[in-house]
Amino acid sequence: MDRREDDELVRLMRAALAGDERAYDDFLRRAAGLIRGFARKMAAQGGIDPEDIVQETLLAIHMKRHTWRQDSPVAPWLYAIARYKLIDAFRRRGRRIEIDIDNVAEAVATPDPERAHDWEIDRALKALAPGQRSVVGAISVDGHSISETAKSLGMSETAVRVALHRGLAAIARRFGRS
């Protein structure tokens, strides 16, 4: 994608956030085309329907459009969401797949200054009770699913969800992000 295309997406998204429905429709149509190309290339390696990725990504964009920073380009934000939806789809299938970084290089954003460092994560986890620490670490840090975590810790999925919610809430309260 060249700079002009991204500038046009930025213009459309700003207009959409200001309430212009026609601009939002145009933005979503263009975004779907970009995501579709990405999803076809990536999903073909793992037997995932690219249209599922497109639809899930568009839904996430719609739900989280307020999180896009208006002083930033749109394409890295779009591709990051699509990449996470692709990863979620592979996780649901229970398979791991290697993706060549060259295929997603344009989607990889520069480091986020708000992203937590390892020592910050360790500090937050140490503030939790042992059970919550195990659950939050397994899901939020290691990337395991609720069911995998429940199995490995000998807990019910409901208990894992409760521990995860309480653990994340405790971290948010302790570190001032409630």
Phi, psi and omega in degrees: 000134180267171185299321180298318180297317180293321177301321179293320177297319178299313180301314181296318182293319177299316179296320180297316179294336177275358175109004180280103184293323179297317178296321180294318177300314179297318179301311181297322179297314180292318179298319179300320178297316179295313182295321180300315178298316178298312184294322179298317181293317186277318186287336181300333181288340186232013176073028179258141179287117182302328180294330175297319179295317180300311183295317179296322179293315179298322177296316179296320178299315180298315183289328186246018184300333179291346181276346179290130178277122187292349177263010182244159174294158182271322188304312179299324178295315179299311183293327177296316178297315180298320180297317179294323178293323176295314178299317177302319180296318178293323178297318179298327179283347178076024180238154172249145182219145177269130178243127180295124183301330179298331180287338182237017185303320182289341180274345182279117183276165175294158182305140180271120182295343178270356180286139184286144174275163181304317182294329178289321178295315178301317180298317180294318180294323180294338180283350184266159171295153185306318180295316178294320179302315181297316182291310182298318179297316182296318185273306187280330182261311184275344176081019179282156179280170177301314183292320177298317181294316179301315180298311185291332181261359180067039181239164173282158179296325178296316179297323178295315179299317180296314180297320178297311181300312181294321179295315179294323178295320179296319178297315181298317179295315184295322185255018169073032179236041182271000000 
